[in-house]
Amino acid sequence: MTDLKKHPIIQQYIIWNRFGDLLGMDFEVEKKGHVVYKMTVRDNHLATPFAAHGGAVAALIDAALGVACLTEVCEEMKVVSTVNLTISYLIPALRDDVLTADARVTKSGKRILFVEGKVMNQKGDLVATASATMNAYPVSKISEKVF
């Protein structure tokens, strides 16, 4: 499949991901194992009068890392879940910043995937870096009604 965003598992993820909607996140699949997610920092993301809560940034990068892995395994009718997430915050994300999370799978095994990513603001400043370990498992474990 050339446009992995149209894969039925990824389409179902988009429908189910209400948290992503709540935070105003959206993504594009660059290619298998590479996803770019975006989010504009709004008032509901703030922890101070001007800076985003670290959890909002973590949610963005976790989503990007997860969907990057999902593109690796969806054609095998698998989904993924985060086993471990390590994030380093370098500078604050500020109100109205447009954050871009770029995530790439570094190693894909039968069940375990390794992925790395970074979050940049619209000026090109590095906001955060992250790495994660993801577990891949059959989509039937979460819903038999999907396909």
Residue frames as a rotation matrix with the C-alpha (Angstrom) as fourth column:
MET 1
0.589 0.808 0.000 0.00
0.808 -0.589 0.000 0.00
0.000 0.000 -1.000 0.00
THR 2
-0.232 -0.746 0.624 1.52
0.722 -0.562 -0.404 3.30
0.652 0.356 0.669 -1.05
ASP 3
-0.279 0.189 0.941 -0.51
-0.445 -0.894 0.047 5.69
0.851 -0.406 0.334 1.13
LEU 4
-0.670 -0.079 -0.738 -0.25
0.460 0.736 -0.496 4.11
0.582 -0.672 -0.457 4.56
LYS 5
-0.919 0.384 0.085 -2.46
-0.327 -0.626 -0.708 6.81
-0.219 -0.678 0.701 6.12
LYS 6
-0.120 0.913 -0.389 -5.34
-0.958 -0.003 0.288 5.21
0.261 0.407 0.875 4.20
HIS 7
-0.739 -0.151 -0.657 -4.64
-0.054 0.985 -0.166 1.75
0.672 -0.087 -0.736 5.63
PRO 8
0.244 0.964 -0.109 -7.74
0.054 0.099 0.994 0.52
0.968 -0.248 -0.028 7.52
ILE 9
0.226 -0.204 -0.952 -5.85
0.942 0.296 0.160 0.12
0.249 -0.933 0.259 10.82
ILE 10
-0.821 -0.548 -0.157 -4.47
0.569 -0.803 -0.176 3.66
-0.030 -0.234 0.972 10.64
GLN 11
-0.518 0.729 0.448 -7.89
-0.152 -0.593 0.790 4.99
0.842 0.341 0.418 9.65
GLN 12
0.443 0.677 -0.588 -9.37
0.458 0.393 0.798 3.23
0.771 -0.623 -0.135 12.68
TYR 13
-0.297 -0.641 -0.708 -6.63
0.955 -0.189 -0.229 4.73
0.013 -0.744 0.668 14.87
ILE 14
-0.903 -0.022 0.430 -7.65
0.112 -0.976 0.186 8.19
0.416 0.216 0.884 13.64
ILE 15
0.029 0.996 0.089 -11.28
-0.100 -0.085 0.991 7.50
0.995 -0.037 0.097 14.58
TRP 16
0.521 0.189 -0.832 -10.42
0.672 0.511 0.536 6.12
0.527 -0.839 0.139 18.03
ASN 17
-0.421 -0.854 -0.306 -7.78
0.871 -0.287 -0.398 8.72
0.252 -0.434 0.865 18.94
ARG 18
0.622 0.745 0.241 -9.99
0.604 -0.653 0.458 11.23
0.498 -0.139 -0.856 20.73
PHE 19
0.494 -0.536 -0.684 -7.05
0.592 -0.369 0.716 12.38
-0.637 -0.759 0.135 22.85
GLY 20
-0.578 -0.718 0.387 -5.27
0.756 -0.292 0.587 13.55
-0.308 0.632 0.711 19.70
ASP 21
-0.034 0.675 0.737 -8.39
0.702 -0.509 0.498 15.49
0.711 0.534 -0.456 18.73
LEU 22
0.778 0.352 -0.521 -8.57
0.629 -0.435 0.645 17.04
0.000 -0.829 -0.559 22.19
LEU 23
0.157 -0.834 -0.528 -4.99
0.477 -0.404 0.780 18.31
-0.865 -0.375 0.335 21.87
GLY 24
0.772 0.230 -0.593 -5.41
-0.333 -0.648 -0.685 19.41
-0.542 0.726 -0.423 18.23
MET 25
-0.303 -0.939 0.164 -2.82
-0.392 0.279 0.877 17.02
-0.869 0.202 -0.452 16.81
ASP 26
0.879 0.458 -0.134 -2.65
-0.320 0.357 -0.878 15.80
-0.354 0.814 0.460 13.21
PHE 27
-0.036 -0.936 0.349 -0.11
-0.196 0.349 0.916 13.74
-0.980 -0.036 -0.196 11.29
GLU 28
0.664 0.078 -0.744 1.21
-0.747 0.113 -0.655 12.76
0.033 0.991 0.133 7.89
VAL 29
0.619 -0.490 0.614 2.93
0.241 0.862 0.445 9.54
-0.748 -0.127 0.652 6.97
GLU 30
0.217 -0.646 -0.732 6.14
-0.815 -0.533 0.228 10.43
-0.538 0.547 -0.642 5.14
LYS 31
-0.056 -0.178 -0.982 6.89
-0.673 0.733 -0.095 6.77
0.737 0.656 -0.161 4.43
LYS 32
0.707 0.287 -0.646 6.82
0.166 0.821 0.547 3.45
0.687 -0.494 0.533 6.23
GLY 33
0.246 -0.604 -0.758 8.42
0.955 0.284 0.084 4.01
0.164 -0.744 0.647 9.64
HIS 34
-0.844 -0.532 -0.070 8.50
0.536 -0.839 -0.091 7.82
-0.011 -0.115 0.993 9.36
VAL 35
0.223 0.970 0.092 5.71
0.913 -0.241 0.329 10.09
0.341 0.010 -0.940 10.61
VAL 36
-0.885 -0.374 0.279 5.41
0.273 -0.900 -0.341 13.83
0.378 -0.226 0.898 11.16
TYR 37
0.080 0.886 -0.456 2.89
0.980 0.013 0.197 15.07
0.180 -0.463 -0.868 13.72
LYS 38
-0.692 -0.275 0.668 1.89
0.228 -0.961 -0.159 18.73
0.685 0.042 0.727 14.31
MET 39
0.245 0.742 -0.624 0.24
0.954 -0.069 0.293 20.62
0.174 -0.667 -0.724 17.12
THR 40
-0.199 -0.221 0.955 -0.17
0.091 -0.974 -0.207 24.33
0.976 0.046 0.214 17.79
VAL 41
-0.715 -0.111 -0.691 0.26
0.683 0.102 -0.723 25.27
0.150 -0.989 0.003 21.46
ARG 42
-0.076 0.804 0.590 -3.04
0.097 -0.583 0.807 26.72
0.992 0.119 -0.034 22.66
ASP 43
-0.151 0.069 0.986 -4.26
-0.841 -0.534 -0.092 27.95
0.520 -0.843 0.138 26.04
ASN 44
0.802 0.550 0.233 -5.50
-0.590 0.667 0.455 24.46
0.094 -0.503 0.859 26.99
HIS 45
0.601 -0.676 -0.427 -1.90
0.393 0.715 -0.579 23.16
0.696 0.180 0.695 26.67
LEU 46
0.034 -0.673 0.739 -0.40
-0.323 -0.707 -0.629 25.70
0.946 -0.218 -0.242 29.08
ALA 47
0.231 -0.076 -0.970 1.09
0.841 0.517 0.160 24.97
0.489 -0.853 0.183 32.49
THR 48
-0.473 -0.333 -0.816 2.17
0.644 -0.762 -0.062 28.58
-0.601 -0.555 0.575 33.05
PRO 49
0.326 0.669 -0.668 0.79
-0.005 -0.706 -0.709 31.79
-0.945 0.234 -0.226 31.53
PHE 50
0.385 -0.230 -0.894 3.02
-0.858 -0.447 -0.254 31.27
-0.341 0.865 -0.369 28.49
ALA 51
-0.586 -0.745 -0.318 4.57
-0.808 0.570 0.151 27.74
0.069 0.345 -0.936 28.38
ALA 52
0.268 0.670 -0.692 3.07
-0.616 0.672 0.412 24.38
0.741 0.316 0.593 27.47
HIS 53
0.551 -0.020 0.834 2.80
-0.693 0.547 0.470 21.61
-0.465 -0.837 0.288 30.02
GLY 54
-0.532 -0.841 -0.101 5.45
-0.786 0.446 0.428 18.95
-0.314 0.307 -0.898 29.42
GLY 55
-0.385 0.473 0.792 2.66
0.128 0.878 -0.462 16.39
-0.914 -0.076 -0.398 29.18
ALA 56
0.703 0.626 -0.336 1.30
-0.209 -0.270 -0.940 18.09
-0.680 0.731 -0.059 26.05
VAL 57
0.165 -0.751 -0.639 4.73
-0.986 -0.140 -0.090 17.87
-0.022 0.645 -0.764 24.40
ALA 58
-0.711 -0.410 0.571 5.10
-0.480 0.877 0.032 14.27
-0.514 -0.251 -0.820 25.60
ALA 59
0.166 0.860 0.482 1.70
0.063 0.479 -0.876 13.39
-0.984 0.176 0.025 24.16
LEU 60
0.709 0.058 -0.703 2.73
-0.632 -0.389 -0.670 14.84
-0.312 0.919 -0.239 20.81
ILE 61
-0.241 -0.897 -0.371 6.01
-0.966 0.259 0.002 12.92
0.094 0.359 -0.929 20.61
ASP 62
-0.595 0.094 0.798 4.47
-0.270 0.912 -0.309 9.70
-0.757 -0.400 -0.517 21.96
ALA 63
0.526 0.847 0.070 1.79
-0.129 0.161 -0.979 9.88
-0.840 0.506 0.194 19.28
ALA 64
0.528 -0.400 -0.749 4.38
-0.849 -0.252 -0.464 10.46
-0.003 0.881 -0.473 16.56
LEU 65
-0.583 -0.791 0.185 6.57
-0.800 0.599 0.039 7.61
-0.142 -0.125 -0.982 17.79
GLY 66
-0.330 0.537 0.776 3.59
-0.131 0.788 -0.601 5.28
-0.935 -0.300 -0.190 18.04
VAL 67
0.737 0.653 -0.174 2.20
-0.242 0.014 -0.970 6.02
-0.632 0.757 0.168 14.60
ALA 68
0.084 -0.789 -0.608 5.66
-0.995 -0.038 -0.088 5.68
0.046 0.613 -0.789 13.06
CYS 69
-0.804 -0.356 0.475 5.73
-0.441 0.894 -0.076 2.16
-0.398 -0.271 -0.877 14.51
LEU 70
0.087 0.928 0.362 2.13
-0.113 0.370 -0.922 1.56
-0.990 0.040 0.138 13.46
THR 71
0.588 0.099 -0.803 3.11
-0.775 -0.213 -0.594 2.21
-0.230 0.972 -0.048 9.84
GLU 72
-0.499 -0.847 -0.185 5.72
-0.866 0.498 0.053 -0.54
0.047 0.187 -0.981 10.19
VAL 73
-0.949 0.043 0.312 3.26
-0.073 0.933 -0.352 -3.21
-0.307 -0.357 -0.882 11.36
CYS 74
-0.193 0.971 -0.143 -0.22
-0.645 -0.236 -0.727 -2.28
-0.739 -0.048 0.672 10.08
GLU 75
0.026 0.186 -0.982 0.16
-0.954 0.297 0.030 -4.35
0.297 0.937 0.185 6.92
GLU 76
-0.793 -0.276 -0.542 0.68
-0.091 0.935 -0.342 -7.37
0.602 -0.222 -0.767 9.21
MET 77
0.235 0.972 0.008 -2.67
0.024 -0.014 1.000 -6.49
0.972 -0.235 -0.026 10.89
LYS 78
-0.108 -0.343 -0.933 -0.89
0.962 0.201 -0.185 -5.42
0.251 -0.918 0.309 14.08
VAL 79
0.754 0.236 0.613 -1.15
0.041 -0.948 0.316 -2.39
0.656 -0.213 -0.724 16.34
VAL 80
-0.293 -0.929 -0.225 1.36
0.462 0.068 -0.884 -1.03
0.837 -0.363 0.410 18.86
SER 81
0.908 0.419 -0.029 1.52
0.238 -0.457 0.857 0.21
0.346 -0.785 -0.514 22.42
THR 82
0.269 -0.823 0.501 4.21
-0.555 -0.557 -0.618 2.15
0.787 -0.112 -0.606 24.23
VAL 83
0.554 -0.211 -0.805 6.39
0.618 0.753 0.227 0.05
0.558 -0.624 0.548 26.53
ASN 84
0.080 -0.620 -0.781 8.92
0.834 -0.387 0.393 2.74
-0.546 -0.683 0.486 27.41
LEU 85
0.648 0.085 0.757 9.19
0.539 -0.753 -0.377 6.44
0.538 0.652 -0.534 26.58
THR 86
0.000 -0.706 -0.708 12.22
0.865 -0.355 0.354 8.58
-0.501 -0.613 0.611 27.39
ILE 87
0.610 0.272 0.745 11.94
0.641 -0.722 -0.261 12.29
0.467 0.636 -0.614 26.71
SER 88
-0.368 -0.713 -0.597 14.34
0.863 -0.500 0.065 15.20
-0.345 -0.492 0.799 27.17
TYR 89
0.777 0.615 0.130 12.96
0.628 -0.748 -0.215 18.73
-0.035 0.249 -0.968 27.20
LEU 90
-0.229 -0.949 0.214 15.44
0.965 -0.251 -0.078 21.28
0.128 0.189 0.974 25.86
ILE 91
-0.995 0.037 0.097 13.44
-0.048 -0.993 -0.111 24.51
0.092 -0.115 0.989 25.73
PRO 92
-0.451 0.892 0.011 9.85
0.113 0.069 -0.991 25.45
-0.885 -0.446 -0.132 26.58
ALA 93
-0.614 0.464 0.639 7.11
0.727 0.018 0.686 25.26
0.307 0.886 -0.349 23.98
LEU 94
-0.889 0.190 -0.417 5.34
0.059 -0.854 -0.516 28.62
-0.455 -0.483 0.748 24.09
ARG 95
0.105 0.994 -0.016 1.77
0.292 -0.046 -0.955 29.68
-0.951 0.095 -0.295 23.42
ASP 96
0.759 0.373 -0.534 1.10
-0.407 -0.368 -0.836 29.79
-0.508 0.852 -0.128 19.64
ASP 97
-0.441 -0.892 -0.097 4.22
-0.723 0.289 0.628 27.76
-0.532 0.347 -0.772 18.81
VAL 98
0.708 0.504 -0.495 3.61
-0.698 0.608 -0.379 25.33
0.110 0.613 0.782 15.98
LEU 99
-0.066 -0.719 0.692 5.27
-0.718 0.516 0.467 22.12
-0.693 -0.466 -0.550 17.11
THR 100
0.541 0.127 -0.832 6.40
-0.735 0.552 -0.393 19.48
0.409 0.824 0.392 14.67
ALA 101
0.214 -0.424 0.880 7.29
-0.591 0.660 0.463 16.01
-0.777 -0.619 -0.109 15.92
ASP 102
0.319 -0.242 -0.916 9.36
-0.852 0.351 -0.390 13.94
0.416 0.905 -0.094 13.50
ALA 103
0.248 -0.146 0.958 9.57
-0.672 0.686 0.279 10.24
-0.698 -0.713 0.072 14.38
ARG 104
0.225 -0.276 -0.934 11.49
-0.842 0.427 -0.329 7.42
0.489 0.861 -0.136 12.70
VAL 105
0.964 0.084 0.254 11.67
-0.192 0.878 0.439 3.72
-0.186 -0.472 0.862 13.47
THR 106
0.160 -0.981 -0.107 15.28
-0.985 -0.166 0.055 2.70
-0.072 0.097 -0.993 14.06
LYS 107
-0.912 -0.383 -0.149 14.75
-0.391 0.920 0.030 -1.07
0.126 0.085 -0.988 14.47
SER 108
0.113 0.993 0.027 11.71
-0.993 0.112 0.046 -3.21
0.042 -0.032 0.999 13.84
GLY 109
-0.917 -0.364 0.165 11.53
-0.383 0.918 -0.102 -6.74
-0.114 -0.157 -0.981 15.19
LYS 110
-0.679 0.682 -0.272 8.72
0.372 0.639 0.673 -9.25
0.633 0.356 -0.688 15.21
ARG 111
0.307 0.812 -0.497 7.18
0.871 -0.029 0.491 -7.83
0.384 -0.583 -0.716 18.42
ILE 112
0.377 -0.254 -0.891 9.46
0.603 -0.662 0.444 -5.04
-0.703 -0.705 -0.097 19.65
LEU 113
0.448 -0.212 0.869 10.17
0.722 -0.487 -0.491 -1.81
0.527 0.847 -0.065 17.78
PHE 114
-0.118 -0.557 -0.822 12.62
0.793 -0.551 0.260 0.96
-0.597 -0.622 0.506 18.61
VAL 115
0.372 0.368 0.852 11.85
0.806 -0.584 -0.100 4.51
0.461 0.724 -0.513 17.52
GLU 116
-0.459 -0.550 -0.698 13.36
0.771 -0.637 -0.005 7.97
-0.442 -0.540 0.716 17.96
GLY 117
0.313 0.604 0.733 12.00
0.852 -0.520 0.064 11.43
0.420 0.604 -0.677 17.43
LYS 118
-0.786 -0.498 -0.365 12.36
0.599 -0.759 -0.254 15.13
-0.151 -0.419 0.896 17.96
VAL 119
0.457 0.889 -0.033 10.04
0.875 -0.456 -0.162 18.08
-0.160 0.045 -0.986 18.44
MET 120
-0.741 -0.647 0.180 10.85
0.671 -0.717 0.189 21.40
0.007 0.260 0.965 16.79
ASN 121
0.066 0.745 -0.663 9.06
0.386 -0.632 -0.672 24.73
-0.920 -0.212 -0.329 16.92
GLN 122
0.833 0.392 0.390 8.26
0.496 -0.218 -0.840 26.87
-0.244 0.894 -0.376 13.86
LYS 123
0.739 -0.634 -0.228 11.63
-0.648 -0.761 0.018 28.65
-0.185 0.134 -0.974 14.19
GLY 124
0.511 -0.546 -0.664 13.49
-0.205 0.673 -0.711 25.36
0.835 0.499 0.232 13.90
ASP 125
-0.263 -0.568 0.780 14.47
-0.911 -0.120 -0.394 25.30
0.317 -0.814 -0.486 17.58
LEU 126
-0.408 0.045 -0.912 14.78
0.087 0.996 0.010 21.85
0.909 -0.075 -0.411 19.10
VAL 127
0.142 0.609 0.781 12.15
-0.808 -0.385 0.447 21.63
0.573 -0.694 0.437 21.87
ALA 128
0.325 0.018 0.946 12.49
-0.730 0.641 0.238 17.97
-0.601 -0.768 0.222 22.89
THR 129
-0.382 -0.383 -0.841 13.98
-0.765 0.642 0.055 14.65
0.519 0.664 -0.538 21.88
ALA 130
0.259 0.522 0.813 12.60
-0.846 0.528 -0.069 11.20
-0.465 -0.670 0.578 22.66
SER 131
-0.664 -0.300 -0.685 13.09
-0.580 0.785 0.219 7.52
0.472 0.542 -0.695 22.18
ALA 132
0.138 0.785 0.604 10.67
-0.941 0.295 -0.168 4.70
-0.310 -0.545 0.779 22.80
THR 133
-0.981 -0.190 0.036 10.21
-0.176 0.955 0.240 0.98
-0.080 0.229 -0.970 22.77
MET 134
-0.126 0.980 -0.153 6.91
-0.988 -0.138 -0.072 -0.22
-0.092 0.142 0.986 21.33
ASN 135
-0.672 0.065 0.738 5.17
-0.074 0.985 -0.154 -3.58
-0.737 -0.158 -0.657 21.50
ALA 136
-0.509 0.511 -0.693 3.42
-0.836 -0.103 0.538 -4.87
0.203 0.853 0.480 18.36
TYR 137
-0.779 0.342 0.525 0.49
0.012 0.845 -0.534 -7.27
-0.627 -0.410 -0.663 18.69
PRO 138
-0.748 0.508 0.427 -2.48
0.622 0.312 0.719 -8.47
0.231 0.803 -0.549 16.60
VAL 139
-0.785 0.514 0.347 -5.28
-0.465 -0.858 0.218 -5.93
0.410 0.010 0.912 16.15
SER 140
0.001 0.825 -0.566 -7.74
0.035 0.565 0.824 -8.69
0.999 -0.020 -0.028 17.15
LYS 141
-0.463 -0.232 -0.855 -6.55
0.816 0.266 -0.514 -8.24
0.347 -0.936 0.066 20.76
ILE 142
-0.946 0.126 -0.297 -8.14
0.040 -0.867 -0.497 -4.78
-0.320 -0.483 0.815 20.93
SER 143
-0.097 0.961 -0.258 -11.21
-0.665 -0.256 -0.702 -5.31
-0.740 0.104 0.664 18.78
GLU 144
-0.589 0.003 0.808 -12.68
0.425 0.851 0.307 -8.08
-0.687 0.525 -0.503 16.71
LYS 145
0.447 0.893 0.058 -15.03
0.602 -0.252 -0.758 -5.57
-0.662 0.373 -0.650 15.09
VAL 146
-0.031 -0.537 -0.843 -12.32
-0.285 -0.804 0.522 -3.60
-0.958 0.256 -0.128 13.29
PHE 147
-0.488 -0.265 -0.832 -12.02
-0.860 -0.018 0.510 -5.74
-0.151 0.964 -0.219 10.18
